Amino acid sequence: MEKKILQWSAVSSGILTVFICISLYYLPSVNNHAGFWLRLIGKEIEIEIEEGTVEAEEEQLYIELPENFDGKNITIKNDYLTQTIYVKFAQAIENYSEDYSVKGGSNHIANMSYYTEGEAGVLAIRLDKVCEISYLYKDGNLCVKLIDPHDIYDKIIVVDAGHGGRMPGAVKRGIYEKTINLGIVKQIKAVFDEAGDKSLKVYYTRLDDTNPSLAERTNLSNYVDADLFISIHNNASNSGLFNNQHGTLILYSADDEGELNSRRFAEICMDNITETAGSVNLGLADGDDLYVVRYNNVPAILIEVGYMTNTTELNNLTNPEYQRKVAEGIYNAVMQAYEEGY
Ligand SMILES: [Zn+2]
């Protein structure tokens, strides 16, 4: 009895292995970026831009569309974090690379590819920098214009909520640091949005519970050539135990020796946050050990807003009103930095 079961399980696990191998071969990638849903991604086919009459400097693409495709069944997403423009067709298009062309010119396209994603077809246009886009449907084409964000905005900053997704950061009393960081960043967004300055743009590394890589967070700032980069984190005592230690600490890049440097911006932030939020000033520290500070080409700081291992401060940090005061301090700091010439 036992022997027979063993034989049968050997045979069936063999069949299963063969089945899995075949499946893996025919399904090049299974991806769950969408969250709970597993989406089957088809093979990526590289798309070349057909040399057209458009000069590269015009930064214009003409994406030929099959009949019956227009704004009703096409969605366009400009993913700043990965510098990729996704043109998503509601239904996959057969032989896209052979039957349709992309014409135009641009100096900023790293590569283009077409793949299926479940029912849909996706044209992914990967850029070598962050671009804004404008587009329209005309004469059977989707015309996309790539625009340098600096041609639209006078001031550009990047705000980063530390950790996210499966990386919670510090965890105290069941509260995740990633959640506090995001709460503060959402308040920062509210303050900047309410100010309504159309000449200022804030790019956020995340506004939900995702976990961009450290390189993606830093690249967003470098590839948009931001004026300032601010990462929001929260602290915990070395032992991890609750104690009296509390206050705001700001890390800066000591390697940044420009006149309008990371250290001066950290100082401005400290003055403004301690003023609006009333937190204790724990001073500035060299943050060149931190990836997002070290590899940023722009004045970058990382703010440890408060200590999650202090009961009073943990209560403050989870309170939206306190988060709002911190956000107002950061807004005031950014305004002061621009006044000083950043
Ligand atoms: Zn952290």
Residues whose N, C-alpha, C, O or C-beta is under 5 A from the ligand:
A	BS01	ZN	G162 G169 H233 N234
